[in-house]
Amino acid sequence: MSNDRSILVCGIGETASAVARRLFAEGYAVSLYRATAPFMLRRRMSFADAWYDGYALLDGVEARRADVNAEFQLGLRTREFIPLLRGRYSDALERWPWDVVVAVHEDKEPVTLASPDDAELTIGLGAGFLPDRDCDLVVETEGPDPGAIRRKGAAAQNRGRPAAPEHRDVLAPAAGLFRADVSIGAAVQPGATLGSVGDVPVLAPMAGRVLGIARKEQAVIEGEPVAELSSSHATPVAGIGFANQLISRGVSFAIEMELEGFEPFSFEDWF
């Protein structure tokens, strides 16, 4: 593996953050990109808060918003943190001679990856990307084999992973600005106030632990999830989940194969 390779990861949610963190830890020069403000609940399992607060930590790695070029250059060259770019995708592409672009579709974020020509290697994560049309290859994020590399055909459709039976979304009772009263990881009892939308309280429907919750002053619509609870206090609320570990490993393996000259193993060579 060459640590001179530079990688742009388009996205800031759980999957994109897991990929960026792994590649950063492996010695690549990594930058995140997100054009619009993210709406995410499990914020301690991603770098999402960096978009608002200027920085965020995920498993000991910092992402830092790089609105000025000096901050971007500092992060990319020193590898002390992962710089986060905002604005137009075309500007992010032109900011650096990227060797790899990795992209995932997230909530209302505009589609990135205009073509496989965006970098030497382009990787789409999950449904919505097609090899040879949008990118060079796709890494599965859904279905029975997250992290699998696909060079032909569409990835499994993103229907969302089945919710664990102990997990439950809490929906906004009205449209407006959500104001959280509890933090991620907090233990709550049935009927506890999680926050409010305007003057309408948002109440916990069960006892459990807060896995995720919308940011304070987040604009929400009626019926939209604003918190997620788990009845199990052992459920992790921070760090990288198992499926995203598999996905990030698949991306790393794809980059090694494509750029570092590793040949895939084949039993045909034995005959």
PyMOL commands that set and color helices and strands:
alter all, ss='L'
color gray80, all
select helices_A, chain A and resi 14-25+43-45+50-53+69-78+89-94+116-118+242-259+267-270
alter helices_A, ss='H'
color red, helices_A
select strands_A, chain A and resi 6-10+29-33+55-58+61-65+82-85+100-104+121-125+137-139+149-150+167-171+176-180+187-188+193-197+200-203+208-213+218-220+225-230
alter strands_A, ss='S'
color yellow, strands_A
deselect
rebuild
show_as cartoon
